[in-house]
Amino acid sequence: MNEVHLDRKQFVEALKVIAPKRLTKQSRQLPVDLSAKGKDFLITRPGVQTSLPMLSGEWSGYTTVDLGTILSFRTLNLQGPAVRIVYRDGRIYIDAFSMPAPWVNAADWISSMSTDVRVYSDPDEIGVVIRNCPNGAHCTETWDNLPAAKDLSVRFCADCSNPVKLCTTPYKIRDALLDNLVIAIRAGG
């Protein structure tokens, strides 16, 4: 089971960090990923990521909820020193409040790469980098330098002789990495 305990005050502060200055109908629908990296619990929405230490528990993947729903916890009368977050049976539970949410089992490094896509999702502020290349750290290609194909989400790299798949969501990253594809993701430049 995926269950973590977080300091309640830090959790409420983290919600303040991810909240936009002005909450609109459109911003309420923004996706928010809940994931873990090591002993840190990550809360990520487009353009913003915050982390807080887990007091206890394990979280081996990530789930996505909408911003409006997660921000509703700011209005609840939360009690006690810790908040309990659990994912089970297709639902995420934050204390006694629950909502349906998808779950992706993923290793830390996949979750980390996936949340990077979410946080750096504004294409005007970021670049696109290539990951999972057989050339590893020696890969010098960029998405912009690869020739375009009929499928706008795939380009071919002559250097490593592989197709490169542009992944724009955490789920596409996970699927592509599980298929061991070379991927291009949006990342901070």
Residue pairs with C-beta under 8 A, 6 or more apart in sequence:
1 86
1 87
1 88
2 57
2 58
2 59
2 60
2 61
2 86
2 87
2 88
2 103
3 57
3 58
3 59
3 84
3 85
3 86
3 87
4 36
4 41
4 54
4 55
4 56
4 57
4 58
4 59
4 84
4 85
5 54
5 55
5 56
5 57
5 82
5 83
5 84
5 85
6 41
6 52
6 53
6 54
6 55
6 82
6 83
6 85
7 52
7 53
7 55
7 81
7 82
7 83
8 78
8 80
8 81
8 82
8 83
10 52
10 53
11 52
11 73
11 83
12 73
12 74
12 78
13 52
14 43
14 50
14 51
14 52
15 43
15 70
15 71
15 73
15 74
16 74
17 43
17 48
17 50
18 32
18 43
18 44
18 45
18 48
18 50
18 67
18 70
18 71
19 67
19 71
19 74
20 27
20 67
23 67
23 68
23 71
27 67
27 68
28 66
28 67
28 68
28 71
29 66
29 67
29 68
30 45
30 46
30 66
30 67
31 45
31 46
31 64
31 65
31 66
31 67
31 118
32 43
32 44
32 45
32 64
32 65
32 66
32 67
32 70
33 42
33 43
33 44
33 45
33 62
33 63
33 64
33 114
33 115
33 118
33 170
34 41
34 42
34 43
34 59
34 62
34 63
34 64
34 65
34 85
34 92
35 41
35 42
35 44
35 59
35 61
35 62
35 63
35 111
35 112
35 114
35 115
36 42
36 54
36 58
36 59
36 60
36 62
36 108
36 111
37 51
37 108
37 111
37 112
37 115
38 108
39 53
39 54
40 51
40 52
40 53
40 54
41 51
41 52
41 53
41 54
41 59
41 85
42 49
42 50
42 51
42 111
42 115
43 49
43 50
43 51
43 52
43 70
44 50
44 115
44 118
44 119
45 67
45 118
45 119
46 118
46 119
46 121
46 122
47 119
47 120
47 121
47 122
47 125
48 119
49 115
49 118
49 119
55 82
59 85
59 87
60 105
60 106
60 107
61 87
61 103
61 104
61 105
61 106
61 111
62 103
62 104
62 106
62 111
62 114
62 115
62 170
63 87
63 92
63 101
63 102
63 103
63 104
64 101
64 102
64 170
65 92
65 99
65 101
69 99
70 94
72 97
73 94
73 97
76 95
76 97
78 95
83 94
83 95
84 93
84 94
84 95
85 92
85 93
85 94
86 92
86 93
87 93
87 101
87 103
90 100
90 101
90 102
90 103
91 98
91 99
91 100
91 101
92 98
92 99
92 101
104 111
104 114
104 170
104 171
104 174
106 114
106 174
110 173
110 174
110 177
111 170
113 131
113 173
113 177
113 185
114 170
114 171
114 173
114 174
115 170
116 185
116 186
116 187
116 188
117 167
117 168
117 169
117 170
117 173
117 185
117 186
117 187
118 170
119 188
120 126
120 186
120 187
120 188
121 168
121 186
123 186
125 189
126 186
126 187
126 188
126 189
127 142
127 186
127 187
127 188
127 189
128 142
128 143
128 144
128 166
128 184
128 185
128 186
128 187
129 142
129 143
129 184
129 185
129 186
129 187
130 139
130 141
130 142
130 143
130 157
130 164
130 182
130 183
130 184
131 182
131 183
131 184
131 185
132 176
132 177
132 180
132 181
132 182
132 183
133 139
133 141
133 157
133 160
133 162
133 182
134 160
134 162
134 182
135 159
135 160
139 159
139 160
140 159
141 157
141 159
141 160
141 164
143 155
143 164
143 166
143 184
146 155
146 156
146 157
146 164
147 155
147 156
148 155
149 155
149 156
152 166
153 165
153 166
153 168
154 163
154 164
154 165
154 166
155 163
155 164
155 166
155 184
156 162
156 163
156 164
157 163
157 164
157 182
160 182
162 181
162 182
163 181
163 182
164 181
164 182
164 183
164 184
165 172
165 176
165 181
165 182
165 183
165 184
166 183
166 184
166 185
167 173
167 176
167 183
167 184
167 185
168 186
173 183
173 185
176 183
177 183
